Amino acid sequence: MKPPLIVSIRNFYNLKAKSIMTKAVFYHAGCAVCVAAEQMVAEAIDSNKYNLEIVHFGEASERIAEAEEAGVKSVPALVLDGNTFHINYGASMEDVKKLVV
Amino acid sequence: MKPPLIVSIRNFYNLKAKSIMTKAVFYHAGCAVCVAAEQMVAEAIDSNKYNLEIVHFGEASERIAEAEEAGVKSVPALVLDGNTFHINYGASMEDVKKLVV
């Protein structure tokens, strides 16, 4: 007889969360439009569904290539599970590159 | 002696939800860009915090004035607690008005 499978409630929810969590990346460059959008995104995104990462190009210019590959043309932008959404308009990626690279 | 205050768990959560729920309105006009953004917004917004309403101007042209007052310049747009965020670019409000009014 196999032993019963015992999963604590905490582990169950962690496992469930890992299996359904979707990656969300919010790219910005610290501009006023970016900061307003960051507050909205951080507050509004369902943290039970999305694992949200905030990337500030001023502190992580090495992430620019990955953002451009995902189709980010301006900041702020939110990439949800590979789909890119530009939220308002702060600066073009060309301007971001001039400032931080 | 006052009777004890009895609140069922369901009522407690309903009361709690009502007190902290913030209004979110997603305005769109049925365009391809709008539909992609609508799916994202409906999926990603934390339904425990936001009471999300989807407004399609093609079906509710009487809501155009209220959207413009909130600062909506193009669709799709998300108004979160009075703050307007334009998500990508589908059509200007001028074009929307030409189509639906």
N, CA and C atoms of all chains as a GROMACS GRO file, in nm:
protein
  606
    1MET      N    1   0.085  -0.121   0.000
    1MET     CA    2   0.000   0.000   0.000
    1MET      C    3   0.087   0.124   0.000
    2LYS      N    4   0.057   0.218  -0.089
    2LYS     CA    5   0.135   0.342  -0.094
    2LYS      C    6   0.098   0.434   0.022
    3PRO      N    7   0.196   0.507   0.076
    3PRO     CA    8   0.160   0.600   0.184
    3PRO      C    9   0.075   0.713   0.130
    4PRO      N   10  -0.012   0.769   0.213
    4PRO     CA   11  -0.096   0.879   0.162
    4PRO      C   12  -0.009   1.000   0.129
    5LEU      N   13  -0.048   1.073   0.030
    5LEU     CA   14   0.026   1.193  -0.010
    5LEU      C   15  -0.017   1.307   0.083
    6ILE      N   16   0.078   1.351   0.161
    6ILE     CA   17   0.045   1.458   0.255
    6ILE      C   18   0.108   1.590   0.206
    7VAL      N   19   0.024   1.688   0.181
    7VAL     CA   20   0.072   1.818   0.135
    7VAL      C   21   0.016   1.922   0.231
    8SER      N   22   0.101   1.997   0.294
    8SER     CA   23   0.050   2.100   0.385
    8SER      C   24  -0.024   2.206   0.304
    9ILE      N   25  -0.112   2.280   0.370
    9ILE     CA   26  -0.189   2.382   0.300
    9ILE      C   27  -0.096   2.484   0.236
   10ARG      N   28   0.005   2.524   0.310
   10ARG     CA   29   0.099   2.624   0.257
   10ARG      C   30   0.168   2.571   0.130
   11ASN      N   31   0.215   2.448   0.137
   11ASN     CA   32   0.282   2.390   0.020
   11ASN      C   33   0.187   2.376  -0.098
   12PHE      N   34   0.064   2.339  -0.068
   12PHE     CA   35  -0.035   2.325  -0.174
   12PHE      C   36  -0.050   2.458  -0.248
   13TYR      N   37  -0.065   2.567  -0.172
   13TYR     CA   38  -0.084   2.696  -0.237
   13TYR      C   39   0.041   2.742  -0.310
   14ASN      N   40   0.158   2.710  -0.254
   14ASN     CA   41   0.282   2.746  -0.322
   14ASN      C   42   0.293   2.672  -0.455
   15LEU      N   43   0.261   2.543  -0.452
   15LEU     CA   44   0.268   2.462  -0.573
   15LEU      C   45   0.170   2.516  -0.677
   16LYS      N   46   0.047   2.545  -0.629
   16LYS     CA   47  -0.056   2.594  -0.718
   16LYS      C   48  -0.012   2.728  -0.779
   17ALA      N   49   0.041   2.814  -0.692
   17ALA     CA   50   0.084   2.945  -0.738
   17ALA      C   51   0.192   2.931  -0.845
   18LYS      N   52   0.290   2.845  -0.820
   18LYS     CA   53   0.399   2.831  -0.917
   18LYS      C   54   0.348   2.783  -1.051
   19SER      N   55   0.250   2.692  -1.046
   19SER     CA   56   0.204   2.633  -1.171
   19SER      C   57   0.122   2.733  -1.254
   20ILE      N   58   0.056   2.831  -1.188
   20ILE     CA   59  -0.029   2.920  -1.265
   20ILE      C   60   0.028   3.062  -1.277
   21MET      N   61   0.139   3.092  -1.207
   21MET     CA   62   0.194   3.227  -1.210
   21MET      C   63   0.247   3.261  -1.349
   22THR      N   64   0.212   3.379  -1.395
   22THR     CA   65   0.256   3.425  -1.525
   22THR      C   66   0.357   3.538  -1.503
   23LYS      N   67   0.454   3.544  -1.593
   23LYS     CA   68   0.558   3.645  -1.578
   23LYS      C   69   0.510   3.780  -1.631
   24ALA      N   70   0.529   3.883  -1.550
   24ALA     CA   71   0.498   4.020  -1.592
   24ALA      C   72   0.620   4.105  -1.566
   25VAL      N   73   0.663   4.181  -1.666
   25VAL     CA   74   0.777   4.270  -1.646
   25VAL      C   75   0.735   4.412  -1.683
   26PHE      N   76   0.754   4.503  -1.591
   26PHE     CA   77   0.726   4.644  -1.615
   26PHE      C   78   0.859   4.714  -1.636
   27TYR      N   79   0.878   4.768  -1.758
   27TYR     CA   80   1.003   4.837  -1.792
   27TYR      C   81   0.980   4.987  -1.783
   28HIS      N   82   1.073   5.057  -1.720
   28HIS     CA   83   1.060   5.202  -1.716
   28HIS      C   84   1.196   5.268  -1.703
   29ALA      N   85   1.194   5.401  -1.704
   29ALA     CA   86   1.321   5.473  -1.702
   29ALA      C   87   1.318   5.588  -1.600
   30GLY      N   88   1.228   5.576  -1.504
   30GLY     CA   89   1.228   5.674  -1.394
   30GLY      C   90   1.160   5.807  -1.423
   31CYS      N   91   1.106   5.824  -1.544
   31CYS     CA   92   1.040   5.951  -1.578
   31CYS      C   93   0.908   5.964  -1.502
   32ALA      N   94   0.852   6.084  -1.502
   32ALA     CA   95   0.728   6.110  -1.426
   32ALA      C   96   0.614   6.020  -1.474
   33VAL      N   97   0.601   6.008  -1.606
   33VAL     CA   98   0.495   5.922  -1.661
   33VAL      C   99   0.518   5.777  -1.618
   34CYS      N  100   0.646   5.738  -1.616
   34CYS     CA  101   0.681   5.600  -1.575
   34CYS      C  102   0.642   5.574  -1.430
   35VAL      N  103   0.670   5.670  -1.343
   35VAL     CA  104   0.646   5.650  -1.201
   35VAL      C  105   0.496   5.639  -1.172
   36ALA      N  106   0.417   5.724  -1.238
   36ALA     CA  107   0.271   5.716  -1.221
   36ALA      C  108   0.220   5.580  -1.267
   37ALA      N  109   0.270   5.534  -1.380
   37ALA     CA  110   0.225   5.404  -1.434
   37ALA      C  111   0.276   5.290  -1.347
   38GLU      N  112   0.395   5.303  -1.293
   38GLU     CA  113   0.449   5.197  -1.208
   38GLU      C  114   0.361   5.177  -1.086
   39GLN      N  115   0.319   5.288  -1.025
   39GLN     CA  116   0.233   5.278  -0.907
   39GLN      C  117   0.104   5.206  -0.942
   40MET      N  118   0.047   5.242  -1.059
   40MET     CA  119  -0.077   5.180  -1.102
   40MET      C  120  -0.057   5.030  -1.124
   41VAL      N  121   0.048   4.996  -1.197
   41VAL     CA  122   0.070   4.856  -1.233
   41VAL      C  123   0.098   4.773  -1.108
   42ALA      N  124   0.185   4.823  -1.022
   42ALA     CA  125   0.220   4.748  -0.901
   42ALA      C  126   0.097   4.725  -0.814
   43GLU      N  127   0.008   4.824  -0.812
   43GLU     CA  128  -0.111   4.817  -0.727
   43GLU      C  129  -0.219   4.730  -0.790
   44ALA      N  130  -0.234   4.741  -0.923
   44ALA     CA  131  -0.351   4.682  -0.988
   44ALA      C  132  -0.334   4.538  -1.033
   45ILE      N  133  -0.209   4.499  -1.061
   45ILE     CA  134  -0.187   4.364  -1.114
   45ILE      C  135  -0.215   4.260  -1.005
   46ASP      N  136  -0.286   4.156  -1.044
   46ASP     CA  137  -0.322   4.050  -0.951
   46ASP      C  138  -0.198   3.968  -0.915
   47SER      N  139  -0.152   3.984  -0.792
   47SER     CA  140  -0.027   3.918  -0.752
   47SER      C  141  -0.046   3.768  -0.730
   48ASN      N  142  -0.170   3.722  -0.734
   48ASN     CA  143  -0.192   3.577  -0.727
   48ASN      C  144  -0.173   3.511  -0.862
   49LYS      N  145  -0.178   3.593  -0.968
   49LYS     CA  146  -0.165   3.537  -1.103
   49LYS      C  147  -0.032   3.573  -1.167
   50TYR      N  148   0.020   3.692  -1.131
   50TYR     CA  149   0.139   3.742  -1.200
   50TYR      C  150   0.255   3.763  -1.105
   51ASN      N  151   0.369   3.719  -1.150
   51ASN     CA  152   0.493   3.741  -1.080
   51ASN      C  153   0.554   3.866  -1.144
   52LEU      N  154   0.535   3.980  -1.079
   52LEU     CA  155   0.572   4.108  -1.140
   52LEU      C  156   0.714   4.149  -1.107
   53GLU      N  157   0.789   4.182  -1.212
   53GLU     CA  158   0.924   4.233  -1.194
   53GLU      C  159   0.928   4.376  -1.248
   54ILE      N  160   0.988   4.467  -1.173
   54ILE     CA  161   1.001   4.606  -1.218
   54ILE      C  162   1.145   4.626  -1.263
   55VAL      N  163   1.166   4.669  -1.386
   55VAL     CA  164   1.301   4.691  -1.440
   55VAL      C  165   1.319   4.839  -1.473
   56HIS      N  166   1.412   4.902  -1.405
   56HIS     CA  167   1.444   5.043  -1.429
   56HIS      C  168   1.572   5.045  -1.515
   57PHE      N  169   1.560   5.094  -1.639
   57PHE     CA  170   1.674   5.090  -1.730
   57PHE      C  171   1.793   5.172  -1.680
   58GLY      N  172   1.765   5.271  -1.596
   58GLY     CA  173   1.875   5.351  -1.539
   58GLY      C  174   1.964   5.268  -1.448
   59GLU      N  175   1.905   5.161  -1.394
   59GLU     CA  176   1.981   5.073  -1.303
   59GLU      C  177   2.014   4.940  -1.369
   60ALA      N  178   1.954   4.912  -1.484
   60ALA     CA  179   1.973   4.781  -1.548
   60ALA      C  180   1.970   4.798  -1.700
   61SER      N  181   2.069   4.872  -1.751
   61SER     CA  182   2.071   4.898  -1.896
   61SER      C  183   2.094   4.770  -1.975
   62GLU      N  184   2.147   4.666  -1.909
   62GLU     CA  185   2.170   4.538  -1.978
   62GLU      C  186   2.038   4.468  -2.013
   63ARG      N  187   1.926   4.519  -1.961
   63ARG     CA  188   1.797   4.457  -1.992
   63ARG      C  189   1.730   4.520  -2.114
   64ILE      N  190   1.795   4.622  -2.174
   64ILE     CA  191   1.735   4.692  -2.289
   64ILE      C  192   1.714   4.598  -2.408
   65ALA      N  193   1.814   4.515  -2.435
   65ALA     CA  194   1.805   4.426  -2.552
   65ALA      C  195   1.684   4.333  -2.540
   66GLU      N  196   1.667   4.277  -2.423
   66GLU     CA  197   1.555   4.183  -2.399
   66GLU      C  198   1.420   4.254  -2.416
   67ALA      N  199   1.414   4.380  -2.370
   67ALA     CA  200   1.289   4.456  -2.382
   67ALA      C  201   1.259   4.485  -2.529
   68GLU      N  202   1.362   4.526  -2.603
   68GLU     CA  203   1.340   4.555  -2.745
   68GLU      C  204   1.297   4.429  -2.821
   69GLU      N  205   1.354   4.318  -2.781
   69GLU     CA  206   1.316   4.191  -2.845
   69GLU      C  207   1.169   4.159  -2.819
   70ALA      N  208   1.119   4.199  -2.702
   70ALA     CA  209   0.978   4.176  -2.669
   70ALA      C  210   0.887   4.279  -2.736
   71GLY      N  211   0.948   4.375  -2.808
   71GLY     CA  212   0.866   4.472  -2.881
   71GLY      C  213   0.846   4.604  -2.809
   72VAL      N  214   0.922   4.628  -2.703
   72VAL     CA  215   0.908   4.754  -2.630
   72VAL      C  216   0.967   4.868  -2.714
   73LYS      N  217   0.882   4.965  -2.748
   73LYS     CA  218   0.924   5.079  -2.831
   73LYS      C  219   0.939   5.206  -2.748
   74SER      N  220   0.867   5.212  -2.636
   74SER     CA  221   0.874   5.329  -2.548
   74SER      C  222   0.850   5.283  -2.405
   75VAL      N  223   0.885   5.370  -2.312
   75VAL     CA  224   0.857   5.340  -2.171
   75VAL      C  225   0.755   5.441  -2.120
   76PRO      N  226   0.675   5.405  -2.022
   76PRO     CA  227   0.668   5.274  -1.956
   76PRO      C  228   0.598   5.168  -2.041
   77ALA      N  229   0.637   5.043  -2.020
   77ALA     CA  230   0.576   4.933  -2.093
   77ALA      C  231   0.563   4.812  -2.001
   78LEU      N  232   0.459   4.737  -2.025
   78LEU     CA  233   0.434   4.617  -1.945
   78LEU      C  234   0.432   4.498  -2.040
   79VAL      N  235   0.518   4.401  -2.013
   79VAL     CA  236   0.518   4.278  -2.093
   79VAL      C  237   0.454   4.169  -2.009
   80LEU      N  238   0.339   4.124  -2.054
   80LEU     CA  239   0.261   4.023  -1.981
   80LEU      C  240   0.265   3.894  -2.060
   81ASP      N  241   0.338   3.797  -2.008
   81ASP     CA  242   0.342   3.666  -2.072
   81ASP      C  243   0.381   3.681  -2.220
   82GLY      N  244   0.475   3.771  -2.247
   82GLY     CA  245   0.524   3.788  -2.384
   82GLY      C  246   0.447   3.891  -2.467
   83ASN      N  247   0.336   3.942  -2.416
   83ASN     CA  248   0.259   4.044  -2.490
   83ASN      C  249   0.294   4.182  -2.437
   84THR      N  250   0.330   4.272  -2.529
   84THR     CA  251   0.377   4.403  -2.487
   84THR      C  252   0.267   4.508  -2.492
   85PHE      N  253   0.254   4.581  -2.382
   85PHE     CA  254   0.156   4.690  -2.372
   85PHE      C  255   0.228   4.817  -2.332
   86HIS      N  256   0.216   4.919  -2.418
   86HIS     CA  257   0.275   5.049  -2.385
   86HIS      C  258   0.170   5.128  -2.308
   87ILE      N  259   0.208   5.176  -2.192
   87ILE     CA  260   0.113   5.247  -2.105
   87ILE      C  261   0.151   5.395  -2.103
   88ASN      N  262   0.063   5.476  -2.164
   88ASN     CA  263   0.096   5.618  -2.182
   88ASN      C  264   0.230   5.630  -2.255
   89TYR      N  265   0.289   5.747  -2.254
   89TYR     CA  266   0.415   5.765  -2.327
   89TYR      C  267   0.509   5.852  -2.246
   90GLY      N  268   0.617   5.791  -2.202
   90GLY     CA  269   0.717   5.867  -2.126
   90GLY      C  270   0.833   5.906  -2.215
   91ALA      N  271   0.897   5.806  -2.275
   91ALA     CA  272   1.013   5.830  -2.362
   91ALA      C  273   1.029   5.714  -2.458
   92SER      N  274   1.088   5.743  -2.575
   92SER     CA  275   1.115   5.636  -2.671
   92SER      C  276   1.235   5.555  -2.624
   93MET      N  277   1.246   5.432  -2.673
   93MET     CA  278   1.362   5.350  -2.637
   93MET      C  279   1.489   5.414  -2.691
   94GLU      N  280   1.479   5.488  -2.802
   94GLU     CA  281   1.597   5.558  -2.855
   94GLU      C  282   1.648   5.660  -2.753
   95ASP      N  283   1.555   5.734  -2.695
   95ASP     CA  284   1.594   5.833  -2.593
   95ASP      C  285   1.647   5.765  -2.468
   96VAL      N  286   1.586   5.654  -2.430
   96VAL     CA  287   1.633   5.580  -2.313
   96VAL      C  288   1.778   5.537  -2.335
   97LYS      N  289   1.806   5.488  -2.456
   97LYS     CA  290   1.942   5.440  -2.484
   97LYS      C  291   2.043   5.554  -2.478
   98LYS      N  292   2.003   5.671  -2.529
   98LYS     CA  293   2.093   5.787  -2.524
   98LYS      C  294   2.127   5.823  -2.379
   99LEU      N  295   2.029   5.804  -2.291
   99LEU     CA  296   2.048   5.845  -2.151
   99LEU      C  297   2.126   5.744  -2.069
  100VAL      N  298   2.102   5.615  -2.092
  100VAL     CA  299   2.157   5.518  -1.998
  100VAL      C  300   2.270   5.430  -2.052
  101VAL      N  301   2.287   5.422  -2.182
  101VAL     CA  302   2.390   5.328  -2.233
  101VAL      C  303   2.525   5.400  -2.244
  102MET      N  304  -2.776   4.488   2.840
  102MET     CA  305  -2.664   4.432   2.764
  102MET      C  306  -2.699   4.430   2.615
  103LYS      N  307  -2.607   4.482   2.532
  103LYS     CA  308  -2.632   4.481   2.388
  103LYS      C  309  -2.612   4.341   2.332
  104PRO      N  310  -2.690   4.304   2.231
  104PRO     CA  311  -2.668   4.172   2.172
  104PRO      C  312  -2.533   4.170   2.098
  105PRO      N  313  -2.470   4.054   2.091
  105PRO     CA  314  -2.341   4.049   2.020
  105PRO      C  315  -2.361   4.076   1.870
  106LEU      N  316  -2.264   4.141   1.812
  106LEU     CA  317  -2.272   4.171   1.668
  106LEU      C  318  -2.229   4.046   1.591
  107ILE      N  319  -2.325   3.992   1.521
  107ILE     CA  320  -2.294   3.869   1.447
  107ILE      C  321  -2.285   3.902   1.297
  108VAL      N  322  -2.172   3.876   1.240
  108VAL     CA  323  -2.151   3.901   1.098
  108VAL      C  324  -2.105   3.770   1.035
  109SER      N  325  -2.177   3.723   0.938
  109SER     CA  326  -2.134   3.598   0.874
  109SER      C  327  -2.005   3.623   0.797
  110ILE      N  328  -1.931   3.517   0.772
  110ILE     CA  329  -1.803   3.532   0.702
  110ILE      C  330  -1.825   3.595   0.565
  111ARG      N  331  -1.931   3.551   0.497
  111ARG     CA  332  -1.958   3.605   0.364
  111ARG      C  333  -1.986   3.755   0.371
  112ASN      N  334  -2.070   3.794   0.467
  112ASN     CA  335  -2.101   3.936   0.481
  112ASN      C  336  -1.977   4.017   0.517
  113PHE      N  337  -1.894   3.960   0.602
  113PHE     CA  338  -1.773   4.030   0.642
  113PHE      C  339  -1.688   4.060   0.519
  114TYR      N  340  -1.670   3.958   0.434
  114TYR     CA  341  -1.587   3.981   0.315
  114TYR      C  342  -1.654   4.075   0.216
  115ASN      N  343  -1.784   4.067   0.206
  115ASN     CA  344  -1.854   4.161   0.117
  115ASN      C  345  -1.837   4.304   0.165
  116LEU      N  346  -1.854   4.324   0.297
  116LEU     CA  347  -1.838   4.458   0.353
  116LEU      C  348  -1.696   4.507   0.332
  117LYS      N  349  -1.600   4.419   0.360
  117LYS     CA  350  -1.460   4.454   0.345
  117LYS      C  351  -1.432   4.491   0.198
  118ALA      N  352  -1.483   4.408   0.107
  118ALA     CA  353  -1.459   4.431  -0.035
  118ALA      C  354  -1.515   4.566  -0.077
  119LYS      N  355  -1.638   4.595  -0.034
  119LYS     CA  356  -1.699   4.721  -0.074
  119LYS      C  357  -1.618   4.841  -0.025
  120SER      N  358  -1.564   4.829   0.096
  120SER     CA  359  -1.495   4.943   0.154
  120SER      C  360  -1.362   4.969   0.084
  121ILE      N  361  -1.299   4.864   0.028
  121ILE     CA  362  -1.167   4.887  -0.032
  121ILE      C  363  -1.169   4.879  -0.185
  122MET      N  364  -1.282   4.842  -0.246
  122MET     CA  365  -1.286   4.828  -0.391
  122MET      C  366  -1.270   4.964  -0.459
  123THR      N  367  -1.186   4.967  -0.559
  123THR     CA  368  -1.162   5.089  -0.634
  123THR      C  369  -1.224   5.072  -0.772
  124LYS      N  370  -1.274   5.180  -0.826
  124LYS     CA  371  -1.340   5.174  -0.955
  124LYS      C  372  -1.237   5.174  -1.070
  125ALA      N  373  -1.253   5.081  -1.160
  125ALA     CA  374  -1.168   5.076  -1.279
  125ALA      C  375  -1.260   5.068  -1.401
  126VAL      N  376  -1.236   5.152  -1.499
  126VAL     CA  377  -1.318   5.148  -1.621
  126VAL      C  378  -1.225   5.133  -1.740
  127PHE      N  379  -1.249   5.031  -1.820
  127PHE     CA  380  -1.172   5.010  -1.942
  127PHE      C  381  -1.259   5.053  -2.059
  128TYR      N  382  -1.215   5.157  -2.131
  128TYR     CA  383  -1.291   5.209  -2.245
  128TYR      C  384  -1.230   5.156  -2.374
  129HIS      N  385  -1.312   5.110  -2.464
  129HIS     CA  386  -1.259   5.066  -2.592
  129HIS      C  387  -1.364   5.079  -2.702
  130ALA      N  388  -1.320   5.047  -2.824
  130ALA     CA  389  -1.410   5.064  -2.936
  130ALA      C  390  -1.411   4.941  -3.028
  131GLY      N  391  -1.370   4.829  -2.971
  131GLY     CA  392  -1.380   4.704  -3.045
  131GLY      C  393  -1.271   4.677  -3.147
  132CYS      N  394  -1.173   4.767  -3.158
  132CYS     CA  395  -1.065   4.746  -3.256
  132CYS      C  396  -0.973   4.633  -3.209
  133ALA      N  397  -0.887   4.585  -3.297
  133ALA     CA  398  -0.800   4.471  -3.265
  133ALA      C  399  -0.709   4.503  -3.147
  134VAL      N  400  -0.652   4.624  -3.147
  134VAL     CA  401  -0.564   4.665  -3.037
  134VAL      C  402  -0.643   4.666  -2.906
  135CYS      N  403  -0.770   4.715  -2.916
  135CYS     CA  404  -0.857   4.720  -2.798
  135CYS      C  405  -0.884   4.583  -2.741
  136VAL      N  406  -0.911   4.488  -2.828
  136VAL     CA  407  -0.950   4.354  -2.784
  136VAL      C  408  -0.832   4.285  -2.714
  137ALA      N  409  -0.712   4.301  -2.771
  137ALA     CA  410  -0.593   4.243  -2.707
  137ALA      C  411  -0.572   4.304  -2.569
  138ALA      N  412  -0.588   4.435  -2.559
  138ALA     CA  413  -0.569   4.502  -2.430
  138ALA      C  414  -0.679   4.466  -2.332
  139GLU      N  415  -0.800   4.449  -2.384
  139GLU     CA  416  -0.911   4.413  -2.294
  139GLU      C  417  -0.885   4.278  -2.228
  140GLN      N  418  -0.837   4.183  -2.309
  140GLN     CA  419  -0.809   4.051  -2.252
  140GLN      C  420  -0.705   4.063  -2.142
  141MET      N  421  -0.600   4.143  -2.169
  141MET     CA  422  -0.494   4.162  -2.070
  141MET      C  423  -0.548   4.224  -1.943
  142VAL      N  424  -0.623   4.331  -1.960
  142VAL     CA  425  -0.672   4.406  -1.844
  142VAL      C  426  -0.768   4.320  -1.761
  143ALA      N  427  -0.861   4.255  -1.828
  143ALA     CA  428  -0.959   4.173  -1.757
  143ALA      C  429  -0.890   4.060  -1.681
  144GLU      N  430  -0.784   4.008  -1.739
  144GLU     CA  431  -0.712   3.896  -1.677
  144GLU      C  432  -0.620   3.942  -1.565
  145ALA      N  433  -0.556   4.058  -1.586
  145ALA     CA  434  -0.447   4.097  -1.496
  145ALA      C  435  -0.490   4.180  -1.376
  146ILE      N  436  -0.600   4.253  -1.390
  146ILE     CA  437  -0.642   4.342  -1.281
  146ILE      C  438  -0.689   4.260  -1.160
  147ASP      N  439  -0.643   4.299  -1.045
  147ASP     CA  440  -0.678   4.229  -0.922
  147ASP      C  441  -0.824   4.254  -0.887
  148SER      N  442  -0.906   4.150  -0.904
  148SER     CA  443  -1.051   4.167  -0.885
  148SER      C  444  -1.088   4.179  -0.737
  149ASN      N  445  -0.992   4.157  -0.649
  149ASN     CA  446  -1.018   4.180  -0.507
  149ASN      C  447  -1.005   4.327  -0.470
  150LYS      N  448  -0.937   4.402  -0.557
  150LYS     CA  449  -0.915   4.543  -0.527
  150LYS      C  450  -0.996   4.634  -0.618
  151TYR      N  451  -1.020   4.587  -0.743
  151TYR     CA  452  -1.083   4.674  -0.842
  151TYR      C  453  -1.214   4.616  -0.892
  152ASN      N  454  -1.310   4.705  -0.900
  152ASN     CA  455  -1.439   4.673  -0.957
  152ASN      C  456  -1.431   4.719  -1.102
  153LEU      N  457  -1.404   4.625  -1.191
  153LEU     CA  458  -1.374   4.661  -1.331
  153LEU      C  459  -1.500   4.663  -1.417
  154GLU      N  460  -1.517   4.774  -1.489
  154GLU     CA  461  -1.627   4.785  -1.584
  154GLU      C  462  -1.567   4.801  -1.724
  155ILE      N  463  -1.620   4.728  -1.820
  155ILE     CA  464  -1.572   4.739  -1.957
  155ILE      C  465  -1.676   4.819  -2.035
  156VAL      N  466  -1.634   4.928  -2.098
  156VAL     CA  467  -1.727   5.011  -2.175
  156VAL      C  468  -1.685   5.011  -2.322
  157HIS      N  469  -1.773   4.961  -2.408
  157HIS     CA  470  -1.750   4.957  -2.553
  157HIS      C  471  -1.829   5.075  -2.612
  158PHE      N  472  -1.757   5.173  -2.668
  158PHE     CA  473  -1.826   5.292  -2.719
  158PHE      C  474  -1.924   5.260  -2.831
  159GLY      N  475  -1.899   5.152  -2.902
  159GLY     CA  476  -1.992   5.113  -3.008
  159GLY      C  477  -2.129   5.078  -2.952
  160GLU      N  478  -2.131   5.035  -2.827
  160GLU     CA  479  -2.257   4.997  -2.762
  160GLU      C  480  -2.304   5.101  -2.661
  161ALA      N  481  -2.215   5.194  -2.626
  161ALA     CA  482  -2.249   5.292  -2.523
  161ALA      C  483  -2.185   5.426  -2.556
  162SER      N  484  -2.232   5.486  -2.668
  162SER     CA  485  -2.172   5.613  -2.710
  162SER      C  486  -2.201   5.725  -2.610
  163GLU      N  487  -2.303   5.706  -2.528
  163GLU     CA  488  -2.336   5.808  -2.426
  163GLU      C  489  -2.229   5.817  -2.318
  164ARG      N  490  -2.134   5.724  -2.317
  164ARG     CA  491  -2.028   5.728  -2.215
  164ARG      C  492  -1.905   5.805  -2.264
  165ILE      N  493  -1.908   5.853  -2.389
  165ILE     CA  494  -1.792   5.923  -2.446
  165ILE      C  495  -1.758   6.049  -2.367
  166ALA      N  496  -1.860   6.126  -2.330
  166ALA     CA  497  -1.836   6.253  -2.260
  166ALA      C  498  -1.762   6.230  -2.128
  167GLU      N  499  -1.809   6.130  -2.055
  167GLU     CA  500  -1.747   6.097  -1.925
  167GLU      C  501  -1.602   6.054  -1.943
  168ALA      N  502  -1.575   5.979  -2.050
  168ALA     CA  503  -1.437   5.934  -2.076
  168ALA      C  504  -1.348   6.052  -2.109
  169GLU      N  505  -1.397   6.140  -2.194
  169GLU     CA  506  -1.317   6.257  -2.231
  169GLU      C  507  -1.290   6.346  -2.109
  170GLU      N  508  -1.389   6.354  -2.022
  170GLU     CA  509  -1.371   6.433  -1.899
  170GLU      C  510  -1.260   6.373  -1.812
  171ALA      N  511  -1.248   6.240  -1.816
  171ALA     CA  512  -1.144   6.173  -1.738
  171ALA      C  513  -1.008   6.181  -1.807
  172GLY      N  514  -1.004   6.242  -1.927
  172GLY     CA  515  -0.876   6.259  -1.996
  172GLY      C  516  -0.845   6.154  -2.100
  173VAL      N  517  -0.944   6.074  -2.138
  173VAL     CA  518  -0.920   5.971  -2.238
  173VAL      C  519  -0.905   6.038  -2.376
  174LYS      N  520  -0.790   6.019  -2.439
  174LYS     CA  521  -0.761   6.079  -2.570
  174LYS      C  522  -0.768   5.976  -2.682
  175SER      N  523  -0.744   5.850  -2.644
  175SER     CA  524  -0.747   5.743  -2.744
  175SER      C  525  -0.792   5.615  -2.675
  176VAL      N  526  -0.831   5.518  -2.755
  176VAL     CA  527  -0.866   5.387  -2.700
  176VAL      C  528  -0.765   5.284  -2.749
  177PRO      N  529  -0.744   5.178  -2.673
  177PRO     CA  530  -0.802   5.149  -2.542
  177PRO      C  531  -0.741   5.233  -2.430
  178ALA      N  532  -0.822   5.258  -2.327
  178ALA     CA  533  -0.774   5.333  -2.212
  178ALA      C  534  -0.834   5.275  -2.085
  179LEU      N  535  -0.756   5.283  -1.980
  179LEU     CA  536  -0.800   5.232  -1.850
  179LEU      C  537  -0.799   5.348  -1.752
  180VAL      N  538  -0.914   5.374  -1.691
  180VAL     CA  539  -0.921   5.479  -1.588
  180VAL      C  540  -0.930   5.409  -1.453
  181LEU      N  541  -0.826   5.428  -1.375
  181LEU     CA  542  -0.816   5.362  -1.245
  181LEU      C  543  -0.831   5.467  -1.138
  182ASP      N  544  -0.942   5.464  -1.068
  182ASP     CA  545  -0.961   5.558  -0.958
  182ASP      C  546  -0.935   5.702  -1.004
  183GLY      N  547  -0.982   5.734  -1.125
  183GLY     CA  548  -0.968   5.870  -1.176
  183GLY      C  549  -0.839   5.898  -1.252
  184ASN      N  550  -0.744   5.804  -1.251
  184ASN     CA  551  -0.619   5.824  -1.326
  184ASN      C  552  -0.627   5.752  -1.460
  185THR      N  553  -0.597   5.824  -1.568
  185THR     CA  554  -0.615   5.766  -1.701
  185THR      C  555  -0.484   5.711  -1.757
  186PHE      N  556  -0.492   5.589  -1.806
  186PHE     CA  557  -0.376   5.525  -1.867
  186PHE      C  558  -0.416   5.478  -2.007
  187HIS      N  559  -0.342   5.525  -2.107
  187HIS     CA  560  -0.366   5.480  -2.244
  187HIS      C  561  -0.280   5.358  -2.268
  188ILE      N  562  -0.342   5.251  -2.312
  188ILE     CA  563  -0.269   5.126  -2.331
  188ILE      C  564  -0.258   5.099  -2.480
  189ASN      N  565  -0.134   5.106  -2.531
  189ASN     CA  566  -0.112   5.097  -2.676
  189ASN      C  567  -0.199   5.202  -2.746
  190TYR      N  568  -0.216   5.189  -2.874
  190TYR     CA  569  -0.293   5.290  -2.947
  190TYR      C  570  -0.380   5.222  -3.051
  191GLY      N  571  -0.511   5.231  -3.031
  191GLY     CA  572  -0.603   5.173  -3.128
  191GLY      C  573  -0.659   5.280  -3.219
  192ALA      N  574  -0.724   5.380  -3.158
  192ALA     CA  575  -0.786   5.489  -3.235
  192ALA      C  576  -0.800   5.611  -3.145
  193SER      N  577  -0.799   5.728  -3.208
  193SER     CA  578  -0.820   5.851  -3.131
  193SER      C  579  -0.967   5.863  -3.095
  194MET      N  580  -0.996   5.943  -2.994
  194MET     CA  581  -1.136   5.966  -2.957
  194MET      C  582  -1.209   6.038  -3.071
  195GLU      N  583  -1.137   6.120  -3.147
  195GLU     CA  584  -1.200   6.186  -3.263
  195GLU      C  585  -1.251   6.082  -3.362
  196ASP      N  586  -1.167   5.982  -3.391
  196ASP     CA  587  -1.210   5.876  -3.483
  196ASP      C  588  -1.324   5.795  -3.424
  197VAL      N  589  -1.318   5.769  -3.294
  197VAL     CA  590  -1.426   5.694  -3.229
  197VAL      C  591  -1.558   5.768  -3.247
  198LYS      N  592  -1.553   5.900  -3.225
  198LYS     CA  593  -1.677   5.979  -3.235
  198LYS      C  594  -1.733   5.977  -3.378
  199LYS      N  595  -1.641   5.982  -3.476
  199LYS     CA  596  -1.687   5.975  -3.616
  199LYS      C  597  -1.760   5.845  -3.643
  200LEU      N  598  -1.712   5.736  -3.580
  200LEU     CA  599  -1.768   5.604  -3.606
  200LEU      C  600  -1.899   5.578  -3.532
  201VAL      N  601  -1.908   5.625  -3.406
  201VAL     CA  602  -2.022   5.579  -3.326
  201VAL      C  603  -2.128   5.684  -3.293
  202VAL      N  604  -2.096   5.813  -3.308
  202VAL     CA  605  -2.195   5.915  -3.268
  202VAL      C  606  -2.289   5.949  -3.384
   0.00000   0.00000   0.00000
